[in-house]
Amino acid sequence: MKYSDEQRLQKILDNSEKLLSYISEHNVTKEQLLNDYSLQWLVTTPLYNIGEHVYRISAEYKNIHTDIPWLMIAGLRHRLVHDYDGTNWNIISEVVFNELPELTEKIKLLLENSNQIL
């Protein structure tokens, strides 16, 4: 199915909010994520989905919104999928606990602004 950029942004937001909600509700810590294989599996699926949707957002949209590290997000997905055994969980924990909340807020703003234009 072909999604619009805004639909992809909504899917990114949905996945990030669900992941952050789970982390918060279950009081998951960085230390747990580093050492718990089940949590690592739980975290990778939303990150795959986020990265895949980012990868498929149009180049035109990405070029307009350069404050989001689109290439790094898509690259993270590719690394998780194609080099799972080489995953650096220190980096993933930084992404989940530090960068994902910021990305979530930026995506919310983009969606709010696109809704105001429509």
Number of C-alpha atoms within 10 A of each C-alpha: 3 7 12 12 18 16 14 19 21 17 17 23 21 14 19 23 17 12 20 18 12 14 18 11 9 9 10 14 12 16 11 14 21 16 11 11 11 10 14 16 11 14 19 17 16 19 25 20 17 23 22 19 21 24 20 14 18 11 11 9 11 17 11 9 12 9 10 15 13 18 12 13 20 20 16 21 23 16 15 19 15 11 10 11 9 9 14 12 15 12 11 21 20 12 17 19 15 11 12 19 15 14 19 19 14 15 19 16 12 16 18 11 11 11 10 8 7 5
